[in-house]
Amino acid sequence: MAARGTFDKKRAQARNLFDKGMSCRAMAAKLNVSTSTVSRWAKDEGLSFVARAQTSTATVVREFDMTAARVRLAEKLTRNADKSLDSLNAPFVVYSFGGKDNDYNDHTFDEAPLSARREAQTIGAIAFDKLSKALEKDVSGVTSAHSLLDALIVGLDSRANEYETPDENVE
């Protein structure tokens, strides 16, 4: 029976330490129990550790930011590839510097020469490949946005709960 009394006493101490803002790991060390025990006690009490919610929210926000960065880069690659490929059918200027007098010379062709065409098509192919890979990573921006909002709501709720005073503690 003494073991049960010690268990209940540690559990009550855990609740007191939680109310003071102590982390799960710090509480486990102070009470000489495992972190999973402290987590189970908190769950039984309907509590959650803010750091976990904040870390989870931060992770989701970072993933969302990285997805947005991939989309921006994909758009830039696409614009540059389009511009390069579109230039193939327009008049094309070939120029050079050099010679004994370091002269500038140019010549305008009706369309780009083969070497420029090959280079532009390589640019387009690389952009296509990179864009395809970026889209494979994020097939639904809407789902990512919903996930981000859900994570933010959980984080905000957990922060709001920090400042609420339970009725049982009010005298």
N, C-alpha and C positions, 0 to 999 in steps of 0.2 A: 504494500500500500504506500510505503514511503516513496517508491519509485514514481508512482502516479502523481503524488503531491509535488515531487521535484519537477516532473514533466509539466504540470499545470503552472507551476511557479515560473519556469523558464519561458513558457508560452506567454504568460502575462508580462514578463520582462521584455520579451520580443515585441509585444504590442506597444509597450512604453517606448522602446528604442525606435520602433518604426515611426511613432508619433513625433519623435525628436528628429526624424529625417535621416537616420542611420541607414547605410546601405545593407543589402542582404549579406554580402560577404563579411562586412564588419560585425554585423549582429551575430553571425554564425561563429566567428572567432571569439567574440566576447562571451557568448553563452556556451561555447565548447560543444557545438552541434554542427551538423553538415549544412551547407547552403540549401540543399534540397529540402531539409527539414524546415528551415526558416521559410522557404518558398511555399511549402505545403501549408504551414501555419497561416501565412499571409493570404493564400488562396482561400483557405477555410473561413477567414475573416472578411473576405471580399476586398482585399487590398492588393495593390500592385506597386511595384517599385518604379518610380518615375524615371530613373536612369534607363531602364529597359525601354520604356515607351519613347523616351527622347532619342535613344540610339536607333530604335526601329524607325522613328519618323525621319531622323537625319539620313538614314540609309535610303529610305524611299525617296527623299528629296534629292539626294545625290544621284540616284539612278535616273530620276526624272530629268535632272540637269544634264546628265551625260546623254540621255536620249535626245534632248533638245539640241545639244552640241552636234551630235551625229547628223541630225536633220539639217542643221545650218550648213555643215560641211558638205553634205550630199547636195544641197541646193547650189552651193558655190561650184562644186565640181561639175554639176549639170550645166550651169550657166557658162562656165569656161569651155566645157566640151562643145556645147551648142555653138558658141561664138567661133571656136576653132573650126568646127565642121562647116559652119555657114560660110566661112571665109574662102573655102575651096572653090566655090563657083563664082566668086567675084574677081574682078581684075586683081592680079597679084604682082606686087613689086619685088623684084630681086635686086639687091644692091651690094656693093662692095667698096672697101677703102683699100688703097694701096697703090702700088706702082712707084716709079721713081719719084714722082711729085706728090705722092700720097693723096691721090685724087679720089673723089667720090664719084661712083658710077652707078646708075640704076637702069633697069629695064622693066617695063610693065608687060605682063603676059595676060591673055584673056582669062586664064584660070591658073590655079596653082600647079607647079611642077610636081612630078611624082614623089620626090623626097618630102615635100611639104604635105602632100596628101597622106603619105604613109605616117608622118608624124602626127597629123591631126586625127587620123583614124586610131592611132595608138592612144592618144589622149582620150578620145571618145570611148574606146574599149576599156581603158583603166577606170574612167569615171563610171561607166556602166557596171563594171565588176564591183567597185567599191560601193556604189549605190545599192546594188543587189544585196551585198553583205550587210549593209546598214539596215536595210528593210527587213532582212531575216531576223535581226536582233530585236526589232520593235515592229511587230506587225499591226499593233493597234494602239495608237496614241490615246484614244478615248479610254481604253482600259487602264493605261498608265495614269491618266489624269484622275480617274475615279479612285484608283489605288492611292494616289498621293493625297487626295482629299480625305479619304477614309483614314489614312494614317495621321493626317493633321488633326482630324476631329478626335481621334483616340488620344493623341498627345495633348491637345488642349483640355480635354476632359480630365486627364490625369493631373494636369497642372491645376485645374479648377478645384479638384478634390483635395489638393494640398491645403487650400485656404478655407475649406468648409469646416465648420466645427460640428462634430456629431452631437445630437441632442442629449445623449447620455453624459457628456462631459460638461454640459452647461449647467450651472448651479443657480 
